[in-house]
Amino acid sequence: MGIKRPELSHPRRWLAVAAACAVAACVAGLGVSALAASHPDTNYLSPAQLAHAAAVRHAASHGDAARGASAVPATKKKKKPPVTHHYSLAASAFAPDGLHTTTEDYFNSWDPSTLSNTDTGRCFNAGLSLPIDITLKSVTVYYTAGSAAMFVELNRQDLPAHTFSDLVEFDTTIATTPAYTSVTKKIPASDASVNMTKYAYSFGVCPSGSTTFSGLTITYTQPAG
């Protein structure tokens, strides 16, 4: 006769069942963790784990994009070239440097502007209201070439030092038959920068005989805005 195995009492039987279930759950959990480790993109992750993994991937992708964007060099803004302008002054703006004798008069006509002079020693001057921070390029003189050469001068006055320098000076040509014409002279680069903090600029002409003066145009450049 075999030995009869005693039956578990009611409480003990339920305790054993619970222990068995706990062991099974532990084994299953270990299996899921192993699968999750070997297959991070599979459905073996819990919803919370899937959400966390998605957040990590999102942050990483944005971090790579930001690093890539910062690695791209910024486009350097292209500097605009200087803009060319003109400053013109008619002969009517000029005043004589002296009346000398009343028998040798001068005439400053309007339409068109013409400055004529019967005194060979009389000249005419005008101050120039130039814009600041510009670079002078050239001066064009409009005149009627006649029986006498006309002296022309563009100068810069150093007011604090009470000195001057000639930026441009020349004599016009003589013509047997008076003819309206023009001549352009370049301004040296060393004196081309206009500085109104200490300098003043003026223009002078000395017409005589049948040679007359009509006006001038100064060409200059200014930094682009």
Secondary structure, 3 states (H helix, E strand, C coil): CCCCCCCCCHHHHHHHHHHHHHHHHHHHHHHHHHHHHHCCCCCCCCHHHHHHHHHHHHHHHHHHHHHHHHHCCCCCCCCCCCEEEEEEEEHHHCEECCCCCCCCCEEEECCCCEEEECCCCCCEEEEECCCCCCEEEEEEEEEEECCCCCEEEEEEEECCCCEEEEEEEEECCCCCCCEEEEEEEECCHHHCECCCCCEEEEEEEECCCCCEEEEEEEEEEECCC
